[in-house]
Amino acid sequence: MTTFVFAAVLAAAIMHATWNALIKARSDRFASISIASLGMSFAALPALPFVDFPDAGVWRLIAASLSIHVGYRLFLVRAYEAGDLAQTYPLARGAAPLMTALGAFALLGETPTPVAVAGIALLSFGTVLMSRLGGGGGVNPRAAGYALLTSLFIAAYTLVDGQGARLAATATSYAAWHFACDGMISMAIGFATRGRRMAAAFAEEWRMGIFAGVLSAGSYWIALWAMTKAPIASVAALRESSILFAMLISVYALGEKATPWRIGAAAFILAGVLALRLG
């Protein structure tokens, strides 16, 4: 992984942690994440006239990813409702890189270097440790269950989207059409299930939602582009360094607890990031 790709994915991690914290801070997180998806569509629409239209094979991958993202958002919101950001976010994101690495090896034939494998393992261990002890106690079993299910969806859409970005004419083409469709589907589901509550939430929070969506679109576009330049598993793992930034946000912006264990867990995550850079 080149220095430029490495730095770009770290920037994407900061953006990812920020939009997740914005969603966590809202009272109706389902509505907020649906509005954020619409924000991703708004970010993508200006690019559509300038990118290639995907062929049938790429559209199949986009359709599969859109379906997976519905499940991802559902369980992410439930995890946030059941537990602290400091616990649910690291567990949901931290288990995914190992799953992604196994999937990339089995399905795509990608074999990371030994140093990269060590980096993925260190980063994953640090994130799970931070989730287990980050809030000063044990994890709420309900929150942990939702977070682990979320991680399965993360690994699945990462593999699908990484392959789609590689098969499309450009990563930007894949991202733009994916984001444009995703927001419309997410809002349709929101209005179908919430009705007037969704309309009220949109009227109140559309500015925050659009901002979060733009951050989300920028973060994931960078990740998709990076997956065309480096192994999918390494990019996916490095993106989870967002957990470090989420920890800072949770402590200084959301008032959640900081403990020595979280500092120790952060050290494992940093070691994993450095190993991925070297690998």
ChimeraX attribute file (.defattr): number of C-alpha atoms within 10 A of each C-alpha:
attribute: neighborCount
match mode: 1-to-1
recipient: residues
	/A:1	16
	/A:2	12
	/A:3	9
	/A:4	10
	/A:5	19
	/A:6	20
	/A:7	13
	/A:8	17
	/A:9	29
	/A:10	22
	/A:11	18
	/A:12	26
	/A:13	25
	/A:14	20
	/A:15	22
	/A:16	25
	/A:17	26
	/A:18	19
	/A:19	22
	/A:20	21
	/A:21	20
	/A:22	19
	/A:23	22
	/A:24	23
	/A:25	15
	/A:26	14
	/A:27	11
	/A:28	16
	/A:29	21
	/A:30	24
	/A:31	27
	/A:32	28
	/A:33	29
	/A:34	30
	/A:35	29
	/A:36	31
	/A:37	29
	/A:38	27
	/A:39	28
	/A:40	31
	/A:41	24
	/A:42	20
	/A:43	21
	/A:44	24
	/A:45	15
	/A:46	12
	/A:47	16
	/A:48	15
	/A:49	9
	/A:50	11
	/A:51	17
	/A:52	16
	/A:53	16
	/A:54	19
	/A:55	11
	/A:56	9
	/A:57	11
	/A:58	20
	/A:59	17
	/A:60	14
	/A:61	22
	/A:62	25
	/A:63	15
	/A:64	15
	/A:65	21
	/A:66	22
	/A:67	15
	/A:68	19
	/A:69	19
	/A:70	16
	/A:71	15
	/A:72	22
	/A:73	20
	/A:74	16
	/A:75	23
	/A:76	28
	/A:77	21
	/A:78	19
	/A:79	28
	/A:80	23
	/A:81	19
	/A:82	18
	/A:83	20
	/A:84	21
	/A:85	27
	/A:86	29
	/A:87	30
	/A:88	32
	/A:89	31
	/A:90	29
	/A:91	32
	/A:92	28
	/A:93	26
	/A:94	30
	/A:95	26
	/A:96	27
	/A:97	28
	/A:98	22
	/A:99	18
	/A:100	24
	/A:101	25
	/A:102	17
	/A:103	19
	/A:104	23
	/A:105	15
	/A:106	11
	/A:107	10
	/A:108	13
	/A:109	10
	/A:110	15
	/A:111	15
	/A:112	19
	/A:113	13
	/A:114	12
	/A:115	16
	/A:116	23
	/A:117	21
	/A:118	18
	/A:119	27
	/A:120	30
	/A:121	20
	/A:122	23
	/A:123	33
	/A:124	27
	/A:125	20
	/A:126	29
	/A:127	28
	/A:128	22
	/A:129	22
	/A:130	31
	/A:131	29
	/A:132	23
	/A:133	19
	/A:134	29
	/A:135	21
	/A:136	18
	/A:137	10
	/A:138	12
	/A:139	19
	/A:140	15
	/A:141	11
	/A:142	13
	/A:143	22
	/A:144	22
	/A:145	19
	/A:146	24
	/A:147	29
	/A:148	21
	/A:149	19
	/A:150	29
	/A:151	27
	/A:152	21
	/A:153	22
	/A:154	25
	/A:155	25
	/A:156	20
	/A:157	22
	/A:158	27
	/A:159	22
	/A:160	19
	/A:161	26
	/A:162	25
	/A:163	19
	/A:164	28
	/A:165	25
	/A:166	17
	/A:167	17
	/A:168	20
	/A:169	16
	/A:170	17
	/A:171	23
	/A:172	21
	/A:173	21
	/A:174	28
	/A:175	28
	/A:176	27
	/A:177	21
	/A:178	23
	/A:179	26
	/A:180	22
	/A:181	19
	/A:182	25
	/A:183	24
	/A:184	19
	/A:185	16
	/A:186	23
	/A:187	20
	/A:188	14
	/A:189	15
	/A:190	21
	/A:191	15
	/A:192	11
	/A:193	11
	/A:194	15
	/A:195	12
	/A:196	12
	/A:197	14
	/A:198	22
	/A:199	14
	/A:200	13
	/A:201	19
	/A:202	18
	/A:203	10
	/A:204	11
	/A:205	16
	/A:206	19
	/A:207	14
	/A:208	19
	/A:209	26
	/A:210	23
	/A:211	18
	/A:212	28
	/A:213	27
	/A:214	23
	/A:215	24
	/A:216	25
	/A:217	26
	/A:218	19
	/A:219	23
	/A:220	23
	/A:221	23
	/A:222	22
	/A:223	30
	/A:224	26
	/A:225	22
	/A:226	25
	/A:227	26
	/A:228	18
	/A:229	14
	/A:230	14
	/A:231	18
	/A:232	27
	/A:233	30
	/A:234	27
	/A:235	28
	/A:236	27
	/A:237	30
	/A:238	27
	/A:239	27
	/A:240	31
	/A:241	30
	/A:242	25
	/A:243	28
	/A:244	25
	/A:245	17
	/A:246	25
	/A:247	27
	/A:248	16
	/A:249	20
	/A:250	22
	/A:251	14
	/A:252	12
	/A:253	12
	/A:254	17
	/A:255	10
	/A:256	17
	/A:257	15
	/A:258	18
	/A:259	12
	/A:260	11
	/A:261	17
	/A:262	24
	/A:263	16
	/A:264	15
	/A:265	25
	/A:266	21
	/A:267	16
	/A:268	22
	/A:269	31
	/A:270	19
	/A:271	18
	/A:272	27
	/A:273	26
	/A:274	17
	/A:275	21
	/A:276	26
	/A:277	19
	/A:278	13
	/A:279	16
